[in-house]
């Protein structure tokens, strides 16, 4: 069955697992051609191989904080698909440490992936979208951009920064029919919490986490909005998330 997204070309970072993988599956099911981008080539290939055969898909390895790699990745997707319609900046990392324990290198890594990465991909994709007469950029933030807890300073800083970057980018995109949406998800059942076990931190109760597929559907909703409207931000949380609002 055809959808409004049928035949569109989509690039998703951090597509090798979690929300990125769920989003790749959702766009593929809607008839899109999907470029699965992940720092781990094997993970990107695994997700690409899972996608529906309704479209032509691509797996690309990329360190999103590396400008040269980002440029090559966007160019490869455009060469393969002939166009680029949707960019989903999803890749993210975190270190669960206090500011005193956190190294400068760890701070720089989080900022590089979570904030520099979306900037680099948006910068590379923007002229392609403008030349085509429009497109959509989706930046994945977090409820960590609306509240705070201990031992996550770089994550909070990067996600708050991403919210500001998205709003500014949306203003720049409007004259060119480039829409920008910021997704603000609460806790999800993804590998993101795996590091907790390694550090002896109690894992959150899975009953209080949402399926990333639900968030992926919200992304599709935003991208399919009629062209004379733009979904600026969506906050989507588990029904049982006790720390919200």
ABEGO torsion letter per residue (X at the ends): XBBAABGBBBBBBGAABEAAAAAAAAAAAAGBBBBBBBABAAAAAAAAAABBAABBBBBBBBBAABAAAAAAAAAAAAAAAGBBABBBBABBBBBBBBAAABBAAAAAAAAAAAAAAAAAAAAAAAAAAAAAGEEBBBBBBBAAAABBBBGAAAAAAAAAAAAAAAAAAAAAAAAAGBBBBBBBBBBBBBAAAAAAAAAGBBBBBAAABBBAAAAAAAAAAAAABBAABBBABBBBBBAABAAOX
